[in-house]
């Protein structure tokens, strides 16, 4: 579980997020949503320790993230950024990068490391691509491989910054199905999401940001009932009889 306690963070002299408190428990997918500039990515950067908190605290498995050594933190929480350079290596080699926090000076993988890599590829449906060049994969396939690398790290928590960005709709749904399955397996999965209906449909909990502040954190239905999502985004959030969420433009 990762828990934020009165967290403020920002750049230069300006706070981008202020006094944010919520918890993302193990076994659930928690989505961070909000308009552009609301502080979603800033908050995620604070959670990944790439941006220090100005005040407040972030707990990872009931310990302050500041108390973790670099390797220990990497063994506990994995991070998938929105984009990164695509290396000219095989899928297996890339997934094996997830084991680096466990390797000694020799960088030689043990049987346990190899098993973790195999299990992660099997879990994400990427084992058949093990010997393919990562550059030859589609965007959706690459995201599955990067998720396999995150799973190979082990740990309890996965943090993701808009993992569906630049993917076609089908690939987005496939990735979200996989992430929800990973969460159901016991990990805390926290992701910044841009597509509002998808966030409402897939997340167990929604953390809504607006103007750098947390405006609510609850289930999709409970948060929608407050009207806060409609007010922040300037749309009308609706749910069809079959349970599918969609939005209508106001006016």
C-alpha positions in Angstrom: 0.0 0.0 0.0 1.1 3.5 -0.7 -0.4 6.3 1.5 0.0 10.1 1.1 -0.3 12.2 4.2 -0.8 16.0 3.7 1.6 16.0 0.7 2.6 19.3 -1.0 5.1 19.3 -3.9 6.0 21.6 -6.7 8.8 23.3 -8.7 10.7 26.5 -8.0 8.7 28.7 -5.6 5.3 27.3 -6.6 3.4 24.4 -5.1 1.6 22.4 -7.7 -0.2 20.0 -5.3 -1.1 21.0 -1.8 -2.1 19.1 1.3 -3.0 15.9 -0.6 -4.0 12.8 1.5 -5.3 9.4 0.3 -4.3 5.8 0.3 -4.0 3.3 -2.6 -4.4 -0.2 -1.0 -3.0 -3.5 -2.2 -5.3 -5.5 -4.3 -6.8 -2.4 -6.0 -6.3 -0.2 -9.0 -6.3 3.5 -8.1 -6.6 6.1 -10.9 -5.4 9.7 -10.6 -7.6 11.9 -12.7 -8.0 15.6 -13.2 -7.8 18.3 -15.9 -4.5 19.2 -17.4 -2.4 21.1 -14.9 -4.2 19.7 -11.9 -1.0 18.1 -10.5 -1.4 14.4 -11.4 2.1 13.9 -12.8 3.6 16.1 -10.1 2.0 13.9 -7.4 3.2 10.7 -9.2 6.7 12.1 -9.3 6.6 12.7 -5.6 5.4 9.1 -5.1 8.3 7.8 -7.2 10.9 9.9 -5.3 11.9 11.9 -8.4 10.4 15.0 -6.8 10.8 15.7 -3.1 7.8 16.5 -0.9 7.8 20.0 0.4 5.7 19.0 3.3 3.8 15.9 4.4 4.9 12.3 4.1 4.4 9.3 1.7 4.3 5.9 3.2 5.1 2.7 1.3 4.1 -0.4 3.1 3.8 1.7 6.3 7.3 3.2 6.0 8.3 6.6 4.8 9.6 6.5 1.3 12.5 8.6 2.5 13.7 5.7 4.7 14.3 3.4 1.8 17.7 2.9 0.2 17.7 3.1 -3.6 17.8 -0.6 -4.3 15.3 -1.4 -1.5 12.8 1.1 -2.9 13.2 -0.4 -6.4 12.5 -3.8 -5.0 9.3 -2.5 -3.4 7.9 -0.1 -6.0 8.2 -0.1 -9.8 7.5 2.9 -12.1 6.4 2.9 -15.7 6.8 6.4 -17.2 4.6 7.6 -20.1 7.3 7.2 -22.7 11.0 6.2 -22.9 13.6 5.4 -25.5 13.1 2.0 -27.2 16.3 0.0 -26.8 17.6 -2.4 -29.5 17.6 -5.5 -27.3 15.4 -8.6 -27.0 12.2 -8.7 -25.0 13.8 -11.1 -22.5 16.8 -8.8 -22.0 14.5 -5.9 -21.3 12.4 -7.7 -18.8 15.5 -8.9 -17.1 16.3 -5.3 -16.4 13.7 -5.5 -13.7 16.0 -7.8 -11.7 18.8 -5.3 -11.6 18.0 -4.2 -8.0 18.6 -7.8 -6.9 21.9 -8.4 -8.7 25.3 -8.2 -7.1 28.5 -6.6 -8.4 28.9 -9.4 -11.1 25.5 -8.6 -12.5 24.9 -12.4 -13.0 21.4 -13.6 -12.7 20.6 -16.5 -10.4 18.0 -19.2 -11.1 15.6 -17.2 -9.0 16.1 -14.1 -11.2 15.6 -16.1 -14.3 12.4 -17.7 -12.9 11.1 -14.2 -12.0 11.6 -13.0 -15.6 9.9 -16.1 -17.0 7.0 -15.7 -14.7 6.6 -12.0 -15.5 6.6 -12.7 -19.3 4.1 -15.5 -18.8 1.9 -13.3 -16.7 1.8 -10.5 -19.3 1.5 -12.8 -22.4 4.9 -11.8 -23.7 6.8 -15.1 -23.3 6.3 -15.9 -27.0 8.1 -12.7 -27.9 11.1 -13.4 -25.7 13.7 -13.4 -28.5 12.1 -10.5 -30.6 13.7 -7.1 -30.8 11.7 -4.6 -28.7 11.9 -2.1 -31.6 9.9 -4.5 -33.8 6.9 -4.5 -31.4 3.8 -2.3 -31.6 3.1 0.3 -29.0 0.7 -1.9 -27.2 3.1 -4.9 -27.2 5.9 -2.7 -25.9 3.8 -1.5 -23.0 3.1 -5.2 -22.1 6.8 -5.8 -22.1 7.5 -2.8 -19.9 4.8 -4.1 -17.5 6.5 -7.4 -17.5 9.8 -5.7 -16.5 7.9 -3.9 -13.7 6.5 -7.3 -12.5 9.9 -8.8 -12.6 11.0 -6.2 -10.0 8.7 -7.9 -7.5 7.5 -5.6 -4.8 4.0 -4.5 -3.7 3.4 -1.4 -5.8 3.4 -0.3 -9.4 3.1 3.3 -10.4 2.3 4.3 -14.0 2.1 7.6 -15.8 -0.7 7.4 -18.5 0.3 3.9 -19.7 -2.3 4.0 -22.4 -1.0 7.2 -24.0 -0.3 6.8 -27.8 -2.0 3.4 -27.9 -5.0 2.6 -30.0 -8.3 2.0 -28.2 -8.1 -1.8 -28.3 -4.6 -1.8 -27.0 -5.7 0.5 -24.2 -8.4 -1.8 -23.1 -6.1 -4.8 -23.2 -3.6 -3.1 -21.1 -6.2 -1.9 -18.6 -7.6 -5.4 -18.3 -4.1 -6.7 -17.6 -3.4 -4.0 -15.0 -6.7 -4.7 -13.2 -5.7 -8.4 -13.1 -2.3 -7.5 -11.6 -4.1 -5.4 -9.0 -6.5 -8.2 -8.2 -3.4 -10.4 -7.7 -2.5 -8.3 -4.6 -0.4 -5.4 -5.8 -1.2 -1.7 -5.3 -1.5 -0.3 -8.8 -1.6 3.5 -9.1 -1.9 5.2 -12.5 -2.4 8.6 -14.0 -5.3 8.4 -16.5 -6.4 10.9 -19.1 -9.5 9.1 -20.5 -12.2 9.8 -18.0 -14.7 7.0 -19.0 -11.9 4.4 -18.9 -10.8 5.5 -15.5 -14.4 5.3 -14.2 -14.8 1.9 -15.7 -11.6 0.2 -14.7 -10.4 1.7 -11.4 -11.4 0.4 -8.0 -10.8 3.8 -6.6 -10.6 7.3 -8.2 -8.5 10.1 -6.8 -9.8 13.3 -8.3 -7.5 16.4 -8.5 -8.4 19.9 -9.3 -6.4 23.0 -8.9 -3.6 21.1 -7.1 -5.9 19.8 -4.4 -7.6 16.4 -3.8 -11.3 16.8 -4.3 -12.3 13.3 -3.5 -11.1 9.7 -3.4 -13.7 7.0 -3.6 -15.3 4.4 -5.9 -16.4 5.5 -9.3 -20.1 5.4 -8.4 -19.6 7.2 -5.0 -17.4 9.9 -6.5 -19.8 10.5 -9.5 -22.7 10.9 -7.1 -21.1 14.0 -5.5 -21.1 15.8 -8.9 -17.4 16.7 -8.3 -16.2 15.0 -11.6 -18.8 16.9 -13.6 -17.8 20.2 -12.1 -14.1 19.7 -12.5 -14.2 18.5 -16.1 -17.1 20.6 -17.2 -18.9 17.6 -18.6 -21.8 15.4 -17.7 -20.8 12.0 -16.5 -23.4 9.3 -17.3 -23.7 5.5 -16.8 -25.6 3.3 -19.2 -28.0 0.6 -18.0 -25.2 -2.0 -18.7 -22.9 -0.2 -16.3 -20.6 1.4 -19.0 -19.5 5.0 -18.2 -19.6 7.8 -20.8 -19.5 11.6 -20.9 -21.7 14.2 -22.5 -20.5 17.7 -23.2 -22.3 20.5 -21.3 -24.1 23.2 -23.2 
